[in-house]
Amino acid sequence: MQPLGVRDLRLYMSVSNPFMFTRSDFHGYNPEGYTTAGISGIGSMPGLNAGSEPINRTIAFGINMNF
């Protein structure tokens, strides 16, 4: 890399939430879900996914170069 004037070169990749482990009968977007009426409310339904956002998977690539 010396002909281009590059002294150091670093390539990197970062992944957040690459996998989602759930039971085989789960078909929703977010295993954490939410409750419709508070944790101890009568209408509480832990794990209900009616309208909850899916968990984001983030992949980032980068290059660091020093000249």
VENGI-V516221 format. One record per residue. N is the residue number from 1. SS is DSSP state (@ for helix, = for strand, . for the rest). NEAR is the number of other C-alpha atoms within 10 Angstrom. D_LAST is the distance of its C-alpha to the last C-alpha in whole Angstrom. Layout:
N,SS,NEAR,D_LAST  N,SS,NEAR,D_LAST
This chain:
1,.,9,10  2,@,8,9  3,@,6,11  4,@,7,9  5,.,10,6  6,.,11,4  7,.,11,5  8,=,11,7  9,=,11,9  10,=,9,12  11,=,9,15  12,=,9,18  13,=,9,21  14,=,10,24  15,=,11,28  16,=,10,30  17,.,10,34  18,.,10,34  19,.,8,38  20,.,10,41  21,.,7,44  22,.,11,47  23,.,7,51  24,.,6,52  25,.,6,54  26,.,11,51  27,.,10,50  28,.,16,49  29,.,16,45  30,.,20,45  31,.,19,47  32,.,14,46  33,.,18,48  34,=,19,50  35,.,18,54  36,.,16,56  37,.,12,58  38,.,12,57  39,.,12,56  40,.,10,60  41,.,10,61  42,.,9,64  43,.,11,62  44,.,14,59  45,.,16,57  46,.,16,54  47,.,16,52  48,=,16,53  49,.,19,51  50,.,13,52  51,.,10,50  52,.,16,47  53,.,12,43  54,.,13,42  55,.,12,39  56,.,11,35  57,.,11,33  58,=,10,30  59,=,11,27  60,=,9,23  61,=,9,20  62,=,9,17  63,=,9,13  64,=,9,10  65,=,11,7  66,=,9,4  67,.,10,0
